[in-house]
Amino acid sequence: MFVTDDHFPRRSDLCEAIFHSLRGDALAERGEFGRAEQAYAQALERDSSWFYHHLRLGMARMELGRAAQAKRN
């Protein structure tokens, strides 16, 4: 069985995912964890394969006091 390009995110999706993840990092640094959570969720919508998006979404949720949700990430 061959792996086709359909199994990988498009380059534009990867770039957008990184943008949203970096945006989340900046928001989290300012203590805006609710907005950071949204940015990390947007990153995951575009690329769910990179662990960093999952990690940072979970960390933002921990800061918001939502440990149960954070553990799922």
CHARMM-style PDB file with segment names, atoms N, HN, CA, C and O in Angstrom:
ATOM      1  N   MET     1       0.842  -1.184   0.000  1.00  0.00      PROA
ATOM      2  CA  MET     1       0.000   0.000   0.000  1.00  0.00      PROA
ATOM      3  C   MET     1       0.883   1.242   0.000  1.00  0.00      PROA
ATOM      4  O   MET     1       1.840   1.341   0.768  1.00  0.00      PROA
ATOM      5  N   PHE     2       0.554   2.166  -0.855  1.00  0.00      PROA
ATOM      6  HN  PHE     2      -0.223   2.086  -1.479  1.00  0.00      PROA
ATOM      7  CA  PHE     2       1.320   3.391  -0.965  1.00  0.00      PROA
ATOM      8  C   PHE     2       0.652   4.510  -0.172  1.00  0.00      PROA
ATOM      9  O   PHE     2      -0.573   4.578  -0.075  1.00  0.00      PROA
ATOM     10  N   VAL     3       1.472   5.371   0.382  1.00  0.00      PROA
ATOM     11  HN  VAL     3       2.467   5.316   0.303  1.00  0.00      PROA
ATOM     12  CA  VAL     3       0.961   6.550   1.086  1.00  0.00      PROA
ATOM     13  C   VAL     3       0.838   7.668   0.071  1.00  0.00      PROA
ATOM     14  O   VAL     3       1.794   7.982  -0.639  1.00  0.00      PROA
ATOM     15  N   THR     4      -0.330   8.261   0.005  1.00  0.00      PROA
ATOM     16  HN  THR     4      -1.106   8.006   0.582  1.00  0.00      PROA
ATOM     17  CA  THR     4      -0.549   9.356  -0.938  1.00  0.00      PROA
ATOM     18  C   THR     4      -0.512  10.689  -0.200  1.00  0.00      PROA
ATOM     19  O   THR     4      -0.495  10.734   1.030  1.00  0.00      PROA
ATOM     20  N   ASP     5      -0.500  11.748  -0.954  1.00  0.00      PROA
ATOM     21  HN  ASP     5      -0.513  11.712  -1.953  1.00  0.00      PROA
ATOM     22  CA  ASP     5      -0.493  13.090  -0.373  1.00  0.00      PROA
ATOM     23  C   ASP     5      -1.752  13.374   0.431  1.00  0.00      PROA
ATOM     24  O   ASP     5      -1.769  14.292   1.251  1.00  0.00      PROA
ATOM     25  N   ASP     6      -2.808  12.595   0.206  1.00  0.00      PROA
ATOM     26  HN  ASP     6      -2.794  11.849  -0.461  1.00  0.00      PROA
ATOM     27  CA  ASP     6      -4.064  12.790   0.938  1.00  0.00      PROA
ATOM     28  C   ASP     6      -3.902  12.519   2.430  1.00  0.00      PROA
ATOM     29  O   ASP     6      -4.738  12.940   3.230  1.00  0.00      PROA
ATOM     30  N   HSD     7      -2.840  11.823   2.809  1.00  0.00      PROA
ATOM     31  HN  HSD     7      -2.161  11.481   2.160  1.00  0.00      PROA
ATOM     32  CA  HSD     7      -2.621  11.465   4.210  1.00  0.00      PROA
ATOM     33  C   HSD     7      -1.907  12.561   4.996  1.00  0.00      PROA
ATOM     34  O   HSD     7      -1.773  12.462   6.216  1.00  0.00      PROA
ATOM     35  N   PHE     8      -1.456  13.585   4.317  1.00  0.00      PROA
ATOM     36  HN  PHE     8      -1.565  13.665   3.326  1.00  0.00      PROA
ATOM     37  CA  PHE     8      -0.695  14.648   4.952  1.00  0.00      PROA
ATOM     38  C   PHE     8      -1.416  15.981   4.810  1.00  0.00      PROA
ATOM     39  O   PHE     8      -2.086  16.219   3.805  1.00  0.00      PROA
ATOM     40  N   PRO     9      -1.282  16.865   5.821  1.00  0.00      PROA
ATOM     41  CA  PRO     9      -1.891  18.201   5.694  1.00  0.00      PROA
ATOM     42  C   PRO     9      -1.249  18.973   4.540  1.00  0.00      PROA
ATOM     43  O   PRO     9      -0.072  18.783   4.234  1.00  0.00      PROA
ATOM     44  N   ARG    10      -2.022  19.829   3.917  1.00  0.00      PROA
ATOM     45  HN  ARG    10      -2.978  19.983   4.166  1.00  0.00      PROA
ATOM     46  CA  ARG    10      -1.474  20.688   2.865  1.00  0.00      PROA
ATOM     47  C   ARG    10      -0.483  21.672   3.480  1.00  0.00      PROA
ATOM     48  O   ARG    10      -0.567  21.998   4.664  1.00  0.00      PROA
ATOM     49  N   ARG    11       0.428  22.125   2.682  1.00  0.00      PROA
ATOM     50  HN  ARG    11       0.496  21.860   1.720  1.00  0.00      PROA
ATOM     51  CA  ARG    11       1.441  23.080   3.161  1.00  0.00      PROA
ATOM     52  C   ARG    11       0.791  24.334   3.738  1.00  0.00      PROA
ATOM     53  O   ARG    11       1.238  24.841   4.767  1.00  0.00      PROA
ATOM     54  N   SER    12      -0.254  24.838   3.094  1.00  0.00      PROA
ATOM     55  HN  SER    12      -0.617  24.426   2.259  1.00  0.00      PROA
ATOM     56  CA  SER    12      -0.923  26.047   3.590  1.00  0.00      PROA
ATOM     57  C   SER    12      -1.558  25.785   4.953  1.00  0.00      PROA
ATOM     58  O   SER    12      -1.551  26.662   5.818  1.00  0.00      PROA
ATOM     59  N   ASP    13      -2.109  24.582   5.152  1.00  0.00      PROA
ATOM     60  HN  ASP    13      -2.115  23.870   4.449  1.00  0.00      PROA
ATOM     61  CA  ASP    13      -2.684  24.245   6.452  1.00  0.00      PROA
ATOM     62  C   ASP    13      -1.600  24.185   7.524  1.00  0.00      PROA
ATOM     63  O   ASP    13      -1.816  24.619   8.656  1.00  0.00      PROA
ATOM     64  N   LEU    14      -0.439  23.651   7.169  1.00  0.00      PROA
ATOM     65  HN  LEU    14      -0.263  23.298   6.250  1.00  0.00      PROA
ATOM     66  CA  LEU    14       0.660  23.585   8.132  1.00  0.00      PROA
ATOM     67  C   LEU    14       1.115  24.983   8.536  1.00  0.00      PROA
ATOM     68  O   LEU    14       1.356  25.245   9.714  1.00  0.00      PROA
ATOM     69  N   CYS    15       1.232  25.873   7.566  1.00  0.00      PROA
ATOM     70  HN  CYS    15       1.036  25.661   6.609  1.00  0.00      PROA
ATOM     71  CA  CYS    15       1.649  27.249   7.863  1.00  0.00      PROA
ATOM     72  C   CYS    15       0.616  27.951   8.736  1.00  0.00      PROA
ATOM     73  O   CYS    15       0.973  28.657   9.679  1.00  0.00      PROA
ATOM     74  N   GLU    16      -0.661  27.757   8.424  1.00  0.00      PROA
ATOM     75  HN  GLU    16      -0.951  27.183   7.659  1.00  0.00      PROA
ATOM     76  CA  GLU    16      -1.709  28.366   9.237  1.00  0.00      PROA
ATOM     77  C   GLU    16      -1.717  27.782  10.648  1.00  0.00      PROA
ATOM     78  O   GLU    16      -1.950  28.503  11.618  1.00  0.00      PROA
ATOM     79  N   ALA    17      -1.466  26.492  10.764  1.00  0.00      PROA
ATOM     80  HN  ALA    17      -1.277  25.906   9.976  1.00  0.00      PROA
ATOM     81  CA  ALA    17      -1.428  25.856  12.088  1.00  0.00      PROA
ATOM     82  C   ALA    17      -0.311  26.457  12.930  1.00  0.00      PROA
ATOM     83  O   ALA    17      -0.504  26.763  14.107  1.00  0.00      PROA
ATOM     84  N   ILE    18       0.846  26.622  12.327  1.00  0.00      PROA
ATOM     85  HN  ILE    18       1.003  26.373  11.371  1.00  0.00      PROA
ATOM     86  CA  ILE    18       1.978  27.213  13.053  1.00  0.00      PROA
ATOM     87  C   ILE    18       1.657  28.647  13.444  1.00  0.00      PROA
ATOM     88  O   ILE    18       1.973  29.065  14.558  1.00  0.00      PROA
ATOM     89  N   PHE    19       1.035  29.409  12.549  1.00  0.00      PROA
ATOM     90  HN  PHE    19       0.778  29.069  11.644  1.00  0.00      PROA
ATOM     91  CA  PHE    19       0.642  30.774  12.869  1.00  0.00      PROA
ATOM     92  C   PHE    19      -0.261  30.805  14.101  1.00  0.00      PROA
ATOM     93  O   PHE    19      -0.023  31.578  15.030  1.00  0.00      PROA
ATOM     94  N   HSD    20      -1.297  29.966  14.109  1.00  0.00      PROA
ATOM     95  HN  HSD    20      -1.491  29.338  13.355  1.00  0.00      PROA
ATOM     96  CA  HSD    20      -2.234  29.961  15.235  1.00  0.00      PROA
ATOM     97  C   HSD    20      -1.558  29.494  16.517  1.00  0.00      PROA
ATOM     98  O   HSD    20      -1.869  29.985  17.602  1.00  0.00      PROA
ATOM     99  N   SER    21      -0.645  28.559  16.395  1.00  0.00      PROA
ATOM    100  HN  SER    21      -0.393  28.160  15.513  1.00  0.00      PROA
ATOM    101  CA  SER    21       0.071  28.089  17.573  1.00  0.00      PROA
ATOM    102  C   SER    21       0.958  29.193  18.154  1.00  0.00      PROA
ATOM    103  O   SER    21       0.994  29.388  19.369  1.00  0.00      PROA
ATOM    104  N   LEU    22       1.666  29.908  17.293  1.00  0.00      PROA
ATOM    105  HN  LEU    22       1.637  29.750  16.306  1.00  0.00      PROA
ATOM    106  CA  LEU    22       2.499  31.020  17.756  1.00  0.00      PROA
ATOM    107  C   LEU    22       1.648  32.141  18.349  1.00  0.00      PROA
ATOM    108  O   LEU    22       2.030  32.776  19.332  1.00  0.00      PROA
ATOM    109  N   ARG    23       0.503  32.368  17.742  1.00  0.00      PROA
ATOM    110  HN  ARG    23       0.193  31.852  16.943  1.00  0.00      PROA
ATOM    111  CA  ARG    23      -0.431  33.360  18.291  1.00  0.00      PROA
ATOM    112  C   ARG    23      -0.880  32.936  19.694  1.00  0.00      PROA
ATOM    113  O   ARG    23      -0.953  33.758  20.607  1.00  0.00      PROA
ATOM    114  N   GLY    24      -1.175  31.655  19.848  1.00  0.00      PROA
ATOM    115  HN  GLY    24      -1.115  30.988  19.106  1.00  0.00      PROA
ATOM    116  CA  GLY    24      -1.535  31.125  21.162  1.00  0.00      PROA
ATOM    117  C   GLY    24      -0.426  31.318  22.172  1.00  0.00      PROA
ATOM    118  O   GLY    24      -0.686  31.656  23.327  1.00  0.00      PROA
ATOM    119  N   ASP    25       0.813  31.106  21.746  1.00  0.00      PROA
ATOM    120  HN  ASP    25       1.025  30.831  20.808  1.00  0.00      PROA
ATOM    121  CA  ASP    25       1.955  31.309  22.635  1.00  0.00      PROA
ATOM    122  C   ASP    25       2.031  32.755  23.118  1.00  0.00      PROA
ATOM    123  O   ASP    25       2.261  33.013  24.299  1.00  0.00      PROA
ATOM    124  N   ALA    26       1.835  33.692  22.198  1.00  0.00      PROA
ATOM    125  HN  ALA    26       1.648  33.483  21.238  1.00  0.00      PROA
ATOM    126  CA  ALA    26       1.893  35.111  22.559  1.00  0.00      PROA
ATOM    127  C   ALA    26       0.767  35.475  23.520  1.00  0.00      PROA
ATOM    128  O   ALA    26       0.976  36.221  24.476  1.00  0.00      PROA
ATOM    129  N   LEU    27      -0.418  34.950  23.267  1.00  0.00      PROA
ATOM    130  HN  LEU    27      -0.588  34.344  22.491  1.00  0.00      PROA
ATOM    131  CA  LEU    27      -1.560  35.225  24.151  1.00  0.00      PROA
ATOM    132  C   LEU    27      -1.346  34.608  25.535  1.00  0.00      PROA
ATOM    133  O   LEU    27      -1.647  35.233  26.552  1.00  0.00      PROA
ATOM    134  N   ALA    28      -0.831  33.396  25.567  1.00  0.00      PROA
ATOM    135  HN  ALA    28      -0.586  32.889  24.741  1.00  0.00      PROA
ATOM    136  CA  ALA    28      -0.569  32.740  26.849  1.00  0.00      PROA
ATOM    137  C   ALA    28       0.482  33.512  27.647  1.00  0.00      PROA
ATOM    138  O   ALA    28       0.377  33.633  28.868  1.00  0.00      PROA
ATOM    139  N   GLU    29       1.472  34.020  26.966  1.00  0.00      PROA
ATOM    140  HN  GLU    29       1.557  33.921  25.974  1.00  0.00      PROA
ATOM    141  CA  GLU    29       2.522  34.810  27.623  1.00  0.00      PROA
ATOM    142  C   GLU    29       1.929  36.054  28.285  1.00  0.00      PROA
ATOM    143  O   GLU    29       2.426  36.512  29.314  1.00  0.00      PROA
ATOM    144  N   ARG    30       0.873  36.593  27.696  1.00  0.00      PROA
ATOM    145  HN  ARG    30       0.469  36.221  26.860  1.00  0.00      PROA
ATOM    146  CA  ARG    30       0.206  37.772  28.268  1.00  0.00      PROA
ATOM    147  C   ARG    30      -0.851  37.387  29.292  1.00  0.00      PROA
ATOM    148  O   ARG    30      -1.500  38.255  29.875  1.00  0.00      PROA
ATOM    149  N   GLY    31      -1.025  36.086  29.512  1.00  0.00      PROA
ATOM    150  HN  GLY    31      -0.498  35.380  29.038  1.00  0.00      PROA
ATOM    151  CA  GLY    31      -2.005  35.625  30.492  1.00  0.00      PROA
ATOM    152  C   GLY    31      -3.419  35.517  29.957  1.00  0.00      PROA
ATOM    153  O   GLY    31      -4.362  35.346  30.731  1.00  0.00      PROA
ATOM    154  N   GLU    32      -3.582  35.611  28.654  1.00  0.00      PROA
ATOM    155  HN  GLU    32      -2.816  35.750  28.026  1.00  0.00      PROA
ATOM    156  CA  GLU    32      -4.900  35.526  28.026  1.00  0.00      PROA
ATOM    157  C   GLU    32      -5.154  34.070  27.611  1.00  0.00      PROA
ATOM    158  O   GLU    32      -5.147  33.738  26.425  1.00  0.00      PROA
ATOM    159  N   PHE    33      -5.375  33.220  28.605  1.00  0.00      PROA
ATOM    160  HN  PHE    33      -5.380  33.490  29.568  1.00  0.00      PROA
ATOM    161  CA  PHE    33      -5.449  31.782  28.354  1.00  0.00      PROA
ATOM    162  C   PHE    33      -6.705  31.362  27.603  1.00  0.00      PROA
ATOM    163  O   PHE    33      -6.671  30.374  26.869  1.00  0.00      PROA
ATOM    164  N   GLY    34      -7.803  32.078  27.761  1.00  0.00      PROA
ATOM    165  HN  GLY    34      -7.831  32.880  28.357  1.00  0.00      PROA
ATOM    166  CA  GLY    34      -9.012  31.771  27.004  1.00  0.00      PROA
ATOM    167  C   GLY    34      -8.801  31.973  25.514  1.00  0.00      PROA
ATOM    168  O   GLY    34      -9.191  31.134  24.703  1.00  0.00      PROA
ATOM    169  N   ARG    35      -8.190  33.077  25.164  1.00  0.00      PROA
ATOM    170  HN  ARG    35      -7.873  33.759  25.824  1.00  0.00      PROA
ATOM    171  CA  ARG    35      -7.902  33.354  23.752  1.00  0.00      PROA
ATOM    172  C   ARG    35      -6.807  32.437  23.231  1.00  0.00      PROA
ATOM    173  O   ARG    35      -6.827  32.032  22.069  1.00  0.00      PROA
ATOM    174  N   ALA    36      -5.850  32.109  24.097  1.00  0.00      PROA
ATOM    175  HN  ALA    36      -5.833  32.437  25.041  1.00  0.00      PROA
ATOM    176  CA  ALA    36      -4.790  31.175  23.704  1.00  0.00      PROA
ATOM    177  C   ALA    36      -5.395  29.802  23.399  1.00  0.00      PROA
ATOM    178  O   ALA    36      -5.011  29.147  22.431  1.00  0.00      PROA
ATOM    179  N   GLU    37      -6.334  29.381  24.227  1.00  0.00      PROA
ATOM    180  HN  GLU    37      -6.646  29.913  25.014  1.00  0.00      PROA
ATOM    181  CA  GLU    37      -7.010  28.102  24.005  1.00  0.00      PROA
ATOM    182  C   GLU    37      -7.662  28.082  22.626  1.00  0.00      PROA
ATOM    183  O   GLU    37      -7.560  27.090  21.905  1.00  0.00      PROA
ATOM    184  N   GLN    38      -8.319  29.155  22.262  1.00  0.00      PROA
ATOM    185  HN  GLN    38      -8.401  29.962  22.847  1.00  0.00      PROA
ATOM    186  CA  GLN    38      -8.960  29.240  20.945  1.00  0.00      PROA
ATOM    187  C   GLN    38      -7.928  29.143  19.823  1.00  0.00      PROA
ATOM    188  O   GLN    38      -8.155  28.469  18.818  1.00  0.00      PROA
ATOM    189  N   ALA    39      -6.808  29.813  20.000  1.00  0.00      PROA
ATOM    190  HN  ALA    39      -6.624  30.360  20.817  1.00  0.00      PROA
ATOM    191  CA  ALA    39      -5.767  29.788  18.965  1.00  0.00      PROA
ATOM    192  C   ALA    39      -5.192  28.384  18.805  1.00  0.00      PROA
ATOM    193  O   ALA    39      -4.982  27.929  17.680  1.00  0.00      PROA
ATOM    194  N   TYR    40      -4.938  27.697  19.905  1.00  0.00      PROA
ATOM    195  HN  TYR    40      -5.109  28.066  20.818  1.00  0.00      PROA
ATOM    196  CA  TYR    40      -4.411  26.337  19.813  1.00  0.00      PROA
ATOM    197  C   TYR    40      -5.440  25.392  19.192  1.00  0.00      PROA
ATOM    198  O   TYR    40      -5.075  24.485  18.444  1.00  0.00      PROA
ATOM    199  N   ALA    41      -6.701  25.596  19.494  1.00  0.00      PROA
ATOM    200  HN  ALA    41      -6.997  26.333  20.102  1.00  0.00      PROA
ATOM    201  CA  ALA    41      -7.760  24.771  18.886  1.00  0.00      PROA
ATOM    202  C   ALA    41      -7.797  25.003  17.378  1.00  0.00      PROA
ATOM    203  O   ALA    41      -8.007  24.064  16.611  1.00  0.00      PROA
ATOM    204  N   GLN    42      -7.595  26.244  16.952  1.00  0.00      PROA
ATOM    205  HN  GLN    42      -7.425  27.007  17.575  1.00  0.00      PROA
ATOM    206  CA  GLN    42      -7.553  26.537  15.518  1.00  0.00      PROA
ATOM    207  C   GLN    42      -6.345  25.874  14.870  1.00  0.00      PROA
ATOM    208  O   GLN    42      -6.425  25.395  13.738  1.00  0.00      PROA
ATOM    209  N   ALA    43      -5.235  25.847  15.582  1.00  0.00      PROA
ATOM    210  HN  ALA    43      -5.169  26.235  16.501  1.00  0.00      PROA
ATOM    211  CA  ALA    43      -4.044  25.162  15.063  1.00  0.00      PROA
ATOM    212  C   ALA    43      -4.335  23.671  14.869  1.00  0.00      PROA
ATOM    213  O   ALA    43      -3.960  23.085  13.854  1.00  0.00      PROA
ATOM    214  N   LEU    44      -4.999  23.071  15.842  1.00  0.00      PROA
ATOM    215  HN  LEU    44      -5.304  23.547  16.667  1.00  0.00      PROA
ATOM    216  CA  LEU    44      -5.328  21.644  15.749  1.00  0.00      PROA
ATOM    217  C   LEU    44      -6.294  21.341  14.615  1.00  0.00      PROA
ATOM    218  O   LEU    44      -6.224  20.269  14.013  1.00  0.00      PROA
ATOM    219  N   GLU    45      -7.193  22.267  14.316  1.00  0.00      PROA
ATOM    220  HN  GLU    45      -7.250  23.138  14.805  1.00  0.00      PROA
ATOM    221  CA  GLU    45      -8.122  22.073  13.194  1.00  0.00      PROA
ATOM    222  C   GLU    45      -7.362  21.955  11.881  1.00  0.00      PROA
ATOM    223  O   GLU    45      -7.793  21.248  10.970  1.00  0.00      PROA
ATOM    224  N   ARG    46      -6.246  22.638  11.785  1.00  0.00      PROA
ATOM    225  HN  ARG    46      -5.895  23.212  12.525  1.00  0.00      PROA
ATOM    226  CA  ARG    46      -5.476  22.650  10.552  1.00  0.00      PROA
ATOM    227  C   ARG    46      -4.436  21.548  10.491  1.00  0.00      PROA
ATOM    228  O   ARG    46      -4.111  21.055   9.411  1.00  0.00      PROA
ATOM    229  N   ASP    47      -3.907  21.155  11.657  1.00  0.00      PROA
ATOM    230  HN  ASP    47      -4.171  21.555  12.535  1.00  0.00      PROA
ATOM    231  CA  ASP    47      -2.900  20.081  11.700  1.00  0.00      PROA
ATOM    232  C   ASP    47      -2.947  19.421  13.071  1.00  0.00      PROA
ATOM    233  O   ASP    47      -2.430  19.962  14.049  1.00  0.00      PROA
ATOM    234  N   SER    48      -3.561  18.266  13.134  1.00  0.00      PROA
ATOM    235  HN  SER    48      -3.981  17.826  12.340  1.00  0.00      PROA
ATOM    236  CA  SER    48      -3.678  17.560  14.410  1.00  0.00      PROA
ATOM    237  C   SER    48      -2.521  16.603  14.649  1.00  0.00      PROA
ATOM    238  O   SER    48      -2.496  15.915  15.670  1.00  0.00      PROA
ATOM    239  N   SER    49      -1.572  16.544  13.738  1.00  0.00      PROA
ATOM    240  HN  SER    49      -1.593  17.103  12.909  1.00  0.00      PROA
ATOM    241  CA  SER    49      -0.483  15.576  13.868  1.00  0.00      PROA
ATOM    242  C   SER    49       0.684  16.077  14.722  1.00  0.00      PROA
ATOM    243  O   SER    49       1.489  15.273  15.194  1.00  0.00      PROA
ATOM    244  N   TRP    50       0.784  17.374  14.923  1.00  0.00      PROA
ATOM    245  HN  TRP    50       0.131  18.026  14.539  1.00  0.00      PROA
ATOM    246  CA  TRP    50       1.931  17.901  15.657  1.00  0.00      PROA
ATOM    247  C   TRP    50       1.597  17.968  17.145  1.00  0.00      PROA
ATOM    248  O   TRP    50       0.603  18.581  17.537  1.00  0.00      PROA
ATOM    249  N   PHE    51       2.427  17.338  17.968  1.00  0.00      PROA
ATOM    250  HN  PHE    51       3.233  16.841  17.650  1.00  0.00      PROA
ATOM    251  CA  PHE    51       2.148  17.238  19.405  1.00  0.00      PROA
ATOM    252  C   PHE    51       2.086  18.602  20.086  1.00  0.00      PROA
ATOM    253  O   PHE    51       1.360  18.758  21.068  1.00  0.00      PROA
ATOM    254  N   TYR    52       2.817  19.580  19.600  1.00  0.00      PROA
ATOM    255  HN  TYR    52       3.407  19.453  18.802  1.00  0.00      PROA
ATOM    256  CA  TYR    52       2.912  20.879  20.265  1.00  0.00      PROA
ATOM    257  C   TYR    52       1.552  21.541  20.415  1.00  0.00      PROA
ATOM    258  O   TYR    52       1.264  22.139  21.452  1.00  0.00      PROA
ATOM    259  N   HSD    53       0.709  21.440  19.385  1.00  0.00      PROA
ATOM    260  HN  HSD    53       0.943  20.955  18.542  1.00  0.00      PROA
ATOM    261  CA  HSD    53      -0.630  22.038  19.459  1.00  0.00      PROA
ATOM    262  C   HSD    53      -1.438  21.386  20.587  1.00  0.00      PROA
ATOM    263  O   HSD    53      -2.120  22.072  21.348  1.00  0.00      PROA
ATOM    264  N   HSD    54      -1.356  20.073  20.683  1.00  0.00      PROA
ATOM    265  HN  HSD    54      -0.803  19.516  20.064  1.00  0.00      PROA
ATOM    266  CA  HSD    54      -2.066  19.338  21.743  1.00  0.00      PROA
ATOM    267  C   HSD    54      -1.539  19.741  23.126  1.00  0.00      PROA
ATOM    268  O   HSD    54      -2.305  20.003  24.053  1.00  0.00      PROA
ATOM    269  N   LEU    55      -0.217  19.779  23.231  1.00  0.00      PROA
ATOM    270  HN  LEU    55       0.406  19.566  22.477  1.00  0.00      PROA
ATOM    271  CA  LEU    55       0.430  20.131  24.504  1.00  0.00      PROA
ATOM    272  C   LEU    55       0.008  21.512  24.977  1.00  0.00      PROA
ATOM    273  O   LEU    55      -0.415  21.684  26.120  1.00  0.00      PROA
ATOM    274  N   ARG    56       0.125  22.484  24.102  1.00  0.00      PROA
ATOM    275  HN  ARG    56       0.469  22.344  23.174  1.00  0.00      PROA
ATOM    276  CA  ARG    56      -0.165  23.861  24.502  1.00  0.00      PROA
ATOM    277  C   ARG    56      -1.655  24.081  24.761  1.00  0.00      PROA
ATOM    278  O   ARG    56      -2.014  24.883  25.623  1.00  0.00      PROA
ATOM    279  N   LEU    57      -2.525  23.386  24.033  1.00  0.00      PROA
ATOM    280  HN  LEU    57      -2.233  22.734  23.333  1.00  0.00      PROA
ATOM    281  CA  LEU    57      -3.952  23.478  24.310  1.00  0.00      PROA
ATOM    282  C   LEU    57      -4.228  22.936  25.711  1.00  0.00      PROA
ATOM    283  O   LEU    57      -4.981  23.538  26.476  1.00  0.00      PROA
ATOM    284  N   GLY    58      -3.624  21.812  26.039  1.00  0.00      PROA
ATOM    285  HN  GLY    58      -3.013  21.323  25.417  1.00  0.00      PROA
ATOM    286  CA  GLY    58      -3.780  21.247  27.378  1.00  0.00      PROA
ATOM    287  C   GLY    58      -3.245  22.170  28.460  1.00  0.00      PROA
ATOM    288  O   GLY    58      -3.855  22.303  29.521  1.00  0.00      PROA
ATOM    289  N   MET    59      -2.120  22.803  28.202  1.00  0.00      PROA
ATOM    290  HN  MET    59      -1.624  22.695  27.341  1.00  0.00      PROA
ATOM    291  CA  MET    59      -1.539  23.723  29.194  1.00  0.00      PROA
ATOM    292  C   MET    59      -2.431  24.945  29.395  1.00  0.00      PROA
ATOM    293  O   MET    59      -2.594  25.412  30.522  1.00  0.00      PROA
ATOM    294  N   ALA    60      -3.001  25.458  28.328  1.00  0.00      PROA
ATOM    295  HN  ALA    60      -2.869  25.078  27.412  1.00  0.00      PROA
ATOM    296  CA  ALA    60      -3.912  26.611  28.445  1.00  0.00      PROA
ATOM    297  C   ALA    60      -5.136  26.221  29.261  1.00  0.00      PROA
ATOM    298  O   ALA    60      -5.603  26.987  30.103  1.00  0.00      PROA
ATOM    299  N   ARG    61      -5.649  25.026  29.005  1.00  0.00      PROA
ATOM    300  HN  ARG    61      -5.269  24.403  28.321  1.00  0.00      PROA
ATOM    301  CA  ARG    61      -6.818  24.565  29.760  1.00  0.00      PROA
ATOM    302  C   ARG    61      -6.486  24.350  31.233  1.00  0.00      PROA
ATOM    303  O   ARG    61      -7.331  24.590  32.095  1.00  0.00      PROA
ATOM    304  N   MET    62      -5.285  23.906  31.530  1.00  0.00      PROA
ATOM    305  HN  MET    62      -4.599  23.711  30.830  1.00  0.00      PROA
ATOM    306  CA  MET    62      -4.874  23.785  32.935  1.00  0.00      PROA
ATOM    307  C   MET    62      -4.877  25.155  33.604  1.00  0.00      PROA
ATOM    308  O   MET    62      -5.338  25.294  34.737  1.00  0.00      PROA
ATOM    309  N   GLU    63      -4.370  26.151  32.916  1.00  0.00      PROA
ATOM    310  HN  GLU    63      -3.995  26.038  31.995  1.00  0.00      PROA
ATOM    311  CA  GLU    63      -4.345  27.513  33.463  1.00  0.00      PROA
ATOM    312  C   GLU    63      -5.754  28.050  33.688  1.00  0.00      PROA
ATOM    313  O   GLU    63      -5.972  28.893  34.559  1.00  0.00      PROA
ATOM    314  N   LEU    64      -6.703  27.561  32.903  1.00  0.00      PROA
ATOM    315  HN  LEU    64      -6.525  26.877  32.196  1.00  0.00      PROA
ATOM    316  CA  LEU    64      -8.094  27.985  33.048  1.00  0.00      PROA
ATOM    317  C   LEU    64      -8.836  27.166  34.099  1.00  0.00      PROA
ATOM    318  O   LEU    64     -10.022  27.387  34.346  1.00  0.00      PROA
ATOM    319  N   GLY    65      -8.125  26.212  34.718  1.00  0.00      PROA
ATOM    320  HN  GLY    65      -7.162  26.032  34.517  1.00  0.00      PROA
ATOM    321  CA  GLY    65      -8.730  25.395  35.763  1.00  0.00      PROA
ATOM    322  C   GLY    65      -9.581  24.252  35.241  1.00  0.00      PROA
ATOM    323  O   GLY    65     -10.450  23.744  35.948  1.00  0.00      PROA
ATOM    324  N   ARG    66      -9.333  23.855  34.018  1.00  0.00      PROA
ATOM    325  HN  ARG    66      -8.626  24.268  33.444  1.00  0.00      PROA
ATOM    326  CA  ARG    66     -10.108  22.772  33.410  1.00  0.00      PROA
ATOM    327  C   ARG    66      -9.208  21.548  33.198  1.00  0.00      PROA
ATOM    328  O   ARG    66      -8.907  21.161  32.069  1.00  0.00      PROA
ATOM    329  N   ALA    67      -8.791  20.957  34.317  1.00  0.00      PROA
ATOM    330  HN  ALA    67      -9.036  21.272  35.234  1.00  0.00      PROA
ATOM    331  CA  ALA    67      -7.835  19.859  34.282  1.00  0.00      PROA
ATOM    332  C   ALA    67      -8.375  18.639  33.528  1.00  0.00      PROA
ATOM    333  O   ALA    67      -7.624  17.982  32.807  1.00  0.00      PROA
ATOM    334  N   ALA    68      -9.644  18.336  33.684  1.00  0.00      PROA
ATOM    335  HN  ALA    68     -10.254  18.870  34.270  1.00  0.00      PROA
ATOM    336  CA  ALA    68     -10.201  17.163  32.998  1.00  0.00      PROA
ATOM    337  C   ALA    68     -10.086  17.309  31.478  1.00  0.00      PROA
ATOM    338  O   ALA    68      -9.708  16.364  30.784  1.00  0.00      PROA
ATOM    339  N   GLN    69     -10.411  18.487  30.972  1.00  0.00      PROA
ATOM    340  HN  GLN    69     -10.717  19.255  31.536  1.00  0.00      PROA
ATOM    341  CA  GLN    69     -10.272  18.738  29.528  1.00  0.00      PROA
ATOM    342  C   GLN    69      -8.812  18.728  29.118  1.00  0.00      PROA
ATOM    343  O   GLN    69      -8.461  18.236  28.046  1.00  0.00      PROA
ATOM    344  N   ALA    70      -7.964  19.274  29.976  1.00  0.00      PROA
ATOM    345  HN  ALA    70      -8.249  19.673  30.847  1.00  0.00      PROA
ATOM    346  CA  ALA    70      -6.537  19.362  29.650  1.00  0.00      PROA
ATOM    347  C   ALA    70      -5.938  17.977  29.507  1.00  0.00      PROA
ATOM    348  O   ALA    70      -5.086  17.762  28.645  1.00  0.00      PROA
ATOM    349  N   LYS    71      -6.360  17.042  30.326  1.00  0.00      PROA
ATOM    350  HN  LYS    71      -7.051  17.217  31.026  1.00  0.00      PROA
ATOM    351  CA  LYS    71      -5.778  15.696  30.274  1.00  0.00      PROA
ATOM    352  C   LYS    71      -6.119  14.971  28.984  1.00  0.00      PROA
ATOM    353  O   LYS    71      -5.399  14.059  28.578  1.00  0.00      PROA
ATOM    354  N   ARG    72      -7.201  15.362  28.341  1.00  0.00      PROA
ATOM    355  HN  ARG    72      -7.786  16.103  28.672  1.00  0.00      PROA
ATOM    356  CA  ARG    72      -7.553  14.757  27.063  1.00  0.00      PROA
ATOM    357  C   ARG    72      -6.623  15.200  25.955  1.00  0.00      PROA
ATOM    358  O   ARG    72      -6.532  14.543  24.918  1.00  0.00      PROA
ATOM    359  N   ASN    73      -5.930  16.310  26.163  1.00  0.00      PROA
ATOM    360  HN  ASN    73      -6.004  16.844  27.006  1.00  0.00      PROA
ATOM    361  CA  ASN    73      -5.005  16.793  25.150  1.00  0.00      PROA
ATOM    362  C   ASN    73      -3.630  16.265  25.431  1.00  0.00      PROA
ATOM    363  OT1 ASN    73      -2.693  16.557  24.689  1.00  0.00      PROA
TER     364      ASN     73
END
